Amino acid sequence: MNLVQITPGAGGMYCGNCFRDNALVAALRAMSHDVLMVPLYLPMTLDEEDQSRGTPVFFGGVSVYLEQKTGFFRRAPQWLHGMLASPAVLKWAGSKAGKTRAADVADLTISMLRGEEGNQARELDQLISFLKSQPRPDAVCLSNAMLAGLVRKLKSGLRCPVVLTLQGEDHFIDSMPEPARTEVWRTLAERASEADVFVAPTRYFGERMRERLGFPAAKLRVVHNGINLDGYSMVSDAEAHVQGAGPPVLGYFARMCREKGLDVLVDAFLHIRERGKVPNLRLHIGGGCGPGDEEFVEQQTAKLRAAGVLADVEFHPNLSREKKLEFFHELTVFSVPALYGEAFGLYLIEAMAAGVPVVQPRVAAFPELVEATGGGKLCEPEPLALGQAIERLLLDEDRLRALGEKARHSVYAGFSVERMAREMVRVFADASAR
């Protein structure tokens, strides 16, 4: 098939959606499908080979912002737009992206969702013109529902179906102030209704978004996210700890922010250390850390320092893929206690692929993933309960080993990027046929 994947870049920030889409495109190409990956806003920061390399960044972040703020720039000459879309300028803009809050971009979000009727219509025309110069696609896949403003023009301009992926948009929108929040949901529902298929990473999130956007159940497909498993076979499970080779290590690997529950895990770690049943427990914290996260991370560091345990904690921000695999190799148990309604949680699959069992709050998509893999335990969504569940698992070596083995087997059987790619091809083929 001939496919187009459109994915927003996050500049200097690591982004789970970017990782997922990039791995998907690589797998589709390995299956001999022709796939064009188009980045939007900013370049992507990845830990694998960039599949969008050589393709221009459309809807350059600086231009999109200025078009929203001033009518003059919407009429500015193309050379000025081109200058502000240069790699150097976008790299600079990407370094500031981590400080952006949803409340600050509500008006811009509404404009983008209005597509050809919004202030960025010029950018949309340029994207369509570029895509028309390429071989006609059998389908276009949009990385998330916030790109729904592109659907109408893509369908009319390219005459092909558009598949809209759902990837945790609700939290971003719900953090906006009123009345913008209501207007964003209304406009998103209107524009998204024109998509041919919606793909959700879990049944939980698919149903949640179907209720909020009002699209028919027949348009919904559930395709679990998958990861590139290369290298994970070299990563041992919790056997090192079970065999007494070293102190147990509790791990966290996600963006270092409140939304992902880093503060909840730090509190749970402190509860375990205070109880003294696992006195030598260590905490390793990895993942994305941008300018907007530094103050929060410092707050957690101060909390650990005040408790006298900072020496047993390591921070590993923005790791390469090789270093990430080493990071998971060191873990005994893993938890990212996001409480806001996670749509999937790619970090859970990464940990379980390394044979590391997970302990998660009984919220959002976590019960669905733990049930599908059998690779973890669930608990009530608060620090004390999380700490107790982690402690019980660490003290039960047989259970720890069994969950780790089950986790790895389940991920290899059902959560590879190749499996995800095969299922997505069926989605694209079905949409194209209809």
N, C-alpha and C positions, 0 to 999 in steps of 0.2 A: 504494500500500500504506500501511497504518497501522503505524508502527514506533516502538519505544522504544529509545533508545540510553542505556546507563547507564555513566558514566565517572567514575572518581575524580579529584578535583581535587588539585592539588599546592600549593595556597596561593600563596605568593610565588615559587615556583620555576617556571621554564619546564619543560614536560614534553612530550616528543615524542608520547606517546600522546594527550595532550589535544589537541595540534595536529592530529593525524591524525583523531581522532574529530570534532572541531569542523568541520574542513574537509569531512569525509564528510557530516555532517548538513546543512551548507549546500548541498552539491551535490545531495543527495537532495531537499531542499526545492525547489531550482531545477528538479528534474525532476517537480515536482508531487506528490511523496509527502508524507504527513503524518508528521512525525517529532517526537517529544517527547524532548528531551535532558535527562537527569536527572543532576545532579552528586552525588557522594558525598564524605563526609569534610570537604572544604574547597572553597572556590570555585576556579575555574580561572583561571590567568594565561595570557593568550593574546596573540598579535600580530595577530589578526583579530577580527571581530565575534563576541561570545560567543553561541553558539546556545542556551545553556542559560539565558540571561537570562529572569528571571521565574519560573523553576522553583525551589522550595525545595531547599536542600542537605539530603540525607538521610544518616543515619549520621554526624551531626556529629562531627568529630574529637575534641572534648573529651568529649562524652558516651560515645563508643565507648571511649575510654581509661578513663574513670571506671567504666563498667560492667564493665570487665575487672578493675579493681583492688578494687572494693568491692561487696558485695551490697547495701549500703544504697542506693547510687545506682540500682541496677536497680529498686528499689521506690520511688524518689523520685517526688514528684508531677510531673505533666506540665509545670506552669509552670516548674519548675526546669530540666527538660530543654530547654524552649523558650528560656529565658533563655541557656543555654549554647550554643544553636544560632543565636544572633543574629549578624548580619553582623560586628559589632564584635569579638565574642569569637572568631569563626572567623578573622577577619583577623589577630588577635593570634596565634592558634594556628598559622596559616599561616606567620608569620614565624619560627617555631621548627622548622618541618617539615624544613628542610634538614639539621638536626643529628641526625635520627633514623637509627639504624643497624638493620640487619636483626636483629642479635643481641638488640637491646633490645625487639623486638616479636614474638618467636617465639611466646610464649603467646597474645598477642592474635591473631596470624595463624591459629593453630590454632582458636581460638574462632570467628573469623569464617568459617573454612572449614566449621565445623560448622553454620552457618546457624541454623535454628530450634532447634537443640539447644545453641547457644552462648550466651554471656553477653550478646550483642547481639540476642537474639530480639525484644525490644521494638522495636528500630529496624527490623527486617525487617517486623514486622507493620504499622508505620506506612507503610513504603514500599509494601507490597502494598495497603493500604487506599487510599492516594493513587492508585495506578495503576488500581485498580478504579473510581475515580471518573472516570477518563478513558475515551475511546472504546477499545473492546477492540482490542488490537494484533494484527496478523498475525504478528509475531515480535518478540522482545526480543533485543537484542545487548548482550553484556557486554564491556567494554573489554579485560579480561585475565583469565587463568585464576585469579588470586587472588580473583575474585568468584564462584568456583564454588559457594560455600556458599549463594548465592541461588537457584541453579537449581531445586532441588526445589520450593521455595515459590512461585517465579514460575510454574512449569509448572502446579502444582495450583491456584493462585489465579487465574491469568489464562487458563488452558487454551489456551496457544499455545506454539509451539516457542521454544527458547532457543538462540541462536548464541553460542558462546564464542570470542573472539578470543585468539590466542596472541601475546604481545608481549614476550618476553625475561624471563619469570618465573624461569627456572632459576638465573640468577646471584644473584638476591635470596635464593632459598631456600638455595642451596648455601653462602651466606655465614653461615648460621645455625649455631650450635653443636649438637652432638649432645647428647641424643637428640632434640631438637626438630626437627632437619632431617629425620630419617627419618619422624617423626610427621607433619610437614607434607606431605611427598611422599605418604605413605600416605593421609592424609585428602583431599588434593587429587585423587588418582587416583580415590578412591571417589566423591567428589561430582561431579567433572568427567564421570564416566561417564554421568551422567544428561542431559548436554547433547545436543542433536540434531545439531549440526554444529560442527566446529572449523575456524576460519579462521586460517591462518598466513600471514605476509607473504612468506616464502620457502620453497622446498622443503626447504632445509637445516634450518630451524627446525621446520617441521612434522613432519619425520621424527624429529628429535631429541626433541620433546615426545611424539610418538606412542609412541616406545620407552619413555620414562620414565613415561607415564601409562597406557599399555596400552589405548588406545581403538582400535577397528578402523580400518583404512585407508579403508574406505568412508565414514567420517565426516569425513575430512580434505579441506578445500579450500584451495588456495593462491591468494591474491589479493595481488598486489604493492601496497604502499602507494603512494599518489599524493599530489601536492601541488597547491595552487592556483597556477597558472602566471601569474596576472595580474601584470604588472609585470616579469616576467623578460625579455620581449622587448626591453625598454629597456636591459637589462644586457649590455654587450659581453663577448666572450670574452677570451682571452689576446692578442688582436690588438695591444693597446696596447704590451705588452712586445715582441712579435715585431717591431713596427714601430719599436722603439727609443724609445718615448715615455716610458719611465720604468723604474726598477729593478724587478726581478722580486719578487713577493710570494708567500710561502708562507702558506696560510691554514688555520685550524682553527676549526670552529664546532660546538660541542657543549657539554655540561656541562663545566665546567672542573674535572675530577677525574681521579684516577689510573685509574679504571675505563675511561675513554674514551681513555686513552693520551696525555694531554697531556704528561706527563714524557718519554715515548718520543719524541714529536715535537720537544720542546725539545732533547733529546740529538741527534736527527738533524740539526736545524738547526745545532747547534754543530759537528757533524762537517763539515757543508758549509762553514761559515765557516772552520774550521781548515784545510781543504784549499785554499781560496783560489781555486778555479776559478770560483766565482760570488761574488765578494767583496762585492758590493753587495746581496745577498739580504736581504730584510726578512721579518719574521714578524708576521702579524696573528692575534690570538687572540680569538675571539668565542664567545658562548653563555651559558648559564645559570651564575650564580655565586651560591650561597647562603651562609648562615652556616657551614655545614659544610665549605665548599670553600675558605674564605679562607686557612686555614693552609697548605694544599697549594699554592695559587696563590702565596703569599708565598715558599714554598720554591723554586718555579720562577723567580720573579723574582730571588731571591738568586743562583741559579745563573747566570742570564743576566748579572746585574750583575758577578759575579766573573769572567766570561769577557770582560767589556768590550764587550758587544753590546746591552745593554739599550736603548740609544738607538735601535736599529733594530727594536724590538719594540713593538707596540701591543696593549693589552687593551681589549676592547669588550664588557663584560658586559651581559646582559639588554636586548638591542636591540629596538626596535620593528620592525614589518615593513618600514617605509620605510627605516630605518637598516640593516636586515639586507640588503636589496637593494643598498644602496650598498656595504655591506661586501663582498659577493660581486663587485661590479663592480671592486673594486680588486685582486682576486686573479689570480695567474698559474697556480698549481697548488694543489691542496687535499689535505689528509690528516687523518684522524682515526683513528689506529692503535689502536683498541680491541682488546685481546687476549683478552678474557674469553669471547667467544662471542656476538657481536652478532647479534640476530635479523634485523635489516634494516639500519638506518642511514639515516634520513630525510635527514640532513645531506648524504649523497652525492648524492642526487637534487636537492637544492637547489643544490649547487655545480654539478652538471652542467647543470641547467636554465639557469644563467648562462653556459654555455659554458666552464666551468673543468674541465680534466681532473683526475682523482684518482689518487693513489698510495696503495695500501692493502696491509696485510699479507695474506698468503695464508692466511686463517683464517676460520672461521665463514661468514657469509652474503656476505662480500665477493667471493669468486670468482664466485658466482652473479650478483651485481649487475654486476660488471665485464664478465662474459661477455654478459649480457643487453643491456647498453648499448654495449659497445665503447668506453667513454669513459674508460678509465684503464689503469693498469699495476699489477701485483701484485709483491710481493717477500717475502722471508723475514721473519718476525715479530721483528725486533730492530732497535735504533736505527741501527747502522752500515749494514745492508742497506737500510733505509728511506732514509737519507740519500743513499746511492749511487744508488738508483733515482730519487729526486727530482732529484738533480744531473744525471744522464744526460738526463732529460726536459727540464730547463731549458736544457741545452746543445744540444738538437736542436730547433730552432725549427719545422722542417717537421712533425716528429712532434707537437710541442706543439699546433700549429694544427689538425692533422688530428684529434687526439683530442678537442680542445675542440669542434670542429664536430660530430663523431660523438656526443659526449656530449649536446649540446643537442638534436640531431635525435631521438635515441633517447628522451630524457625526454619531449619533446613528443608523440612517437608512442605511447608506452606507459606513462607514469607520471604522467598527469594525474589529478586528483581525480575528474574526470568519468568517466574509464575505471574507476577504482576503484569509484565509486558504481554504475555499470552492472553490474559483476561482483558486487557485494554484493547488489544487487536480485535477481539470479539465484539467489544463495545463499538469500536470505530466501524467495523464491517457491518454491524447491524444498523447503525445510524446511517451509513452510506447507502445501504440497500433500501432503506425506507424513504 
